[in-house]
Amino acid sequence: LLLFVSSGYAQFPTSRVATHWPFAQNSIWNMPIGSDAVYVPAGIGAPSAWSVTVDEDILILVPDSPTQDVLKHDAGWSDQLRCESIIEPKEILISNVPIPTNFTTDPGYNGLRPHHSAALLRADGRTLVQTQPFHVCGTGGAAGSQFRPPDDDLYTGDGIRGAHGGSGMSSIGGTLRLGELIPNGVIRHALKINLYAKKYLAFNSDGTSGYRWPAIRADGYANADTYGGLVPALEMGALLALHPNFDLEQLQTEPARILARALIDYGGYVVDDTAWDVFAVATEWSPEGRVIEEFEQVWGYDMETNNKEHPWAQDMVLLFTSMQVVDNNGEESIGGGGTPRPPLAPAFALTALVNSSPSNRRLELFPNPASDLINVRHLGGNSVEIQKAILYDLEGKVRQK
């Protein structure tokens, strides 16, 4: 049962699926840029290395999968192989998290150093466990990681805290998801962006040590030498956006226009250092697939590229060099405040169970955390009692399955 009215840009959904569009309505990822936003040029230039790359977030959101433990390794961000660095005796970092037996992150990042931030959904269907650097050692193999921030709630969480190493921000919020950067695709949330800290991120002597809300921190190595940016507003955690007057017709490729619309309407938070002169966006790698593979399949060229003559690469340079910092983004004025550009995120799809027995009629409404499909369950009584599953949209209308 499809929960969205249309995937078209002009029409807005009346409900959302938590595993694909998570967190509270006023989460930083779900709040649009507002009419009172104050824009400051970010001063980002063309990269000297690749035009664009990705930072893949591992999203394992299948709560009915078999559970396994995530073991602790001590490889950190070194060249040491993750699967050879699991501490003996095996120390459990995270216990009993659902991971499909056919899922692996091998060969990992560069085949050696998977630095992936990960979000794993517990069997209750709503508790998000986040960790970094996460790796699954072959199909059915051991899972390992090293750091674990506090858990979050898929439905009611603010989505701020997570396992991105530079900022301490969410492993799932803002991740570019499967089905968003495809023909006629729409992105209805803020993105996550990595920049070359030595070139662009500011380290201000104002007591924040190189970061601003909603970032929890800056990199452990952050100082005035390693963070060499000249725009004070562009610290770790800054909200970047394209100005509303940005001309989409300048762009040569449709995926760049999809990204541009999202960057106008929602922006993107700086969450990590690329550590080399390149731009990066955070993308999904899950048991359902990888955005980078989907992108190549539907568009016919690589999402990550060092071919600076390719129209996609040129578009990405244009997007990043046109970026502005929303300087008045803050806890009391997310997105700068004022009238939000698109509507706020709709309510979550609700499972409603109706018992039609005249003697025992009742209605139960609840977010369905274990599955984003409609379930029909028995609430008691005999087998001939009718059970109906219904959805409520924002106008209170009922659509019956």
Sequence and secondary structure as in RCSB ss.txt:
>XXXX:A:sequence
LLLFVSSGYAQFPTSRVATHWPFAQNSIWNMPIGSDAVYVPAGIGAPSAWSVTVDEDILILVPDSPTQDVLKHDA
GWSDQLRCESIIEPKEILISNVPIPTNFTTDPGYNGLRPHHSAALLRADGRTLVQTQPFHVCGTGGAAGSQFRPP
DDDLYTGDGIRGAHGGSGMSSIGGTLRLGELIPNGVIRHALKINLYAKKYLAFNSDGTSGYRWPAIRADGYANAD
TYGGLVPALEMGALLALHPNFDLEQLQTEPARILARALIDYGGYVVDDTAWDVFAVATEWSPEGRVIEEFEQVWG
YDMETNNKEHPWAQDMVLLFTSMQVVDNNGEESIGGGGTPRPPLAPAFALTALVNSSPSNRRLELFPNPASDLIN
VRHLGGNSVEIQKAILYDLEGKVRQK
>XXXX:A:secstr
    S  SSSS  SSB TTTS S TTSTTT   BTT  EEE      SS SEEEEEEEEE  TTS EEEEEEB  
TTSSS GGG B TTT EEEEEEE  TT   TT GGGT     EEEE TTSSEEEEEBS EE STT  EEESB   
 EETTT    B   TTT B SSTT B TTTSSTT    S EEEEE HHHH    TTTTTTB TT S   TT STT
T   S TT  BT EEE  TT  GGG  SHHHHHHHHHHHHT EEEEEE SSS EEEEEEEETTEEHHHHHHHHHS
S SSB  TTSHHHHHHHHHHHT EEETT BTTBGGGSSSBSS     B EEEEEE  TTS EEEEEE SS SS  
    SS TTS EEEEEE TT  EEE 
